């Protein structure tokens, strides 16, 4: 409750005393949904540099990584963002899950330990972002409690949300399922891997920025 | 929780029901502590009502801290099932809203269990399935 009040008062003061020049956009979601892939695509498109490595092993991103001054131009408008890519949020971490991906036991244990810290860090960053892009894997069941908890927390903190249904290049993907699960939010189907539908994404990103 | 504390062996499936009245007066930290202490005892907690969004986030944060410090603890499975009011009439929705504002949100059920016992909770808008290891 104190955190929410702090965040709320900070937003009010900021809007009164200075014009926001740079929006902090957080990328949140479960592990392996493609948060870093999307952040990389945006950063590569507009700064020429990626934000971090990606892999098919869950919890590749175990520390919050940021990219300052990402200036995006779209349809004659221009906005500057700070991109905040967060570790995937999960309710369980088992090092044995990483062994299936060929990691050695010691490496898997280290990864699990770092992943638990990363989740705590990601949750703590919720108090320090202006808007959030929730990245979901459109091939997975969207009704997971982690997804609901993330969005519920953003609503409670009055942080504007855009839901991205990623991996639409895959046959199993269903943007409709994601839309049905979160009917109150704007949902954009994209493929961070192939760049499919990024135009609609940028349009929605600019609309999201207006809500902050 | 002391560092290095071990979880006990599972001797059966143990469900622990918590009526809403039992947690209504507790702070966020107390609610989370109560749930996690039961889960660490390998119990599946069925809570009448649901936690607030910030309590769920705190539950995940504290769970991750426990995973690091409690041997054999791999985390939790968490799910909430709520009555589907999307097609309900205006009066039914209003009745639920009034009841919620008077006595809190206790129309939902929250299930929290240790990930070492519950393999997965499959959820869709109508049902909740607990897959046990």
Interface residues (C-beta under 8 A of the other chain):
Chain A: X1 X3 X4 X89 X90 X91 X92 X93 X94 X112 X113 X116 X117 X119 X120 X123 X124 X126 X141 X143 X144 X145 X146 X148 X149 X152 X153 X155 X156
Chain B: X28 X52 X53 X54 X56 X57 X60 X61 X63 X64 X65 X67 X68 X74 X75 X76 X77 X78 X79 X80 X115 X121 X122 X123 X124 X125
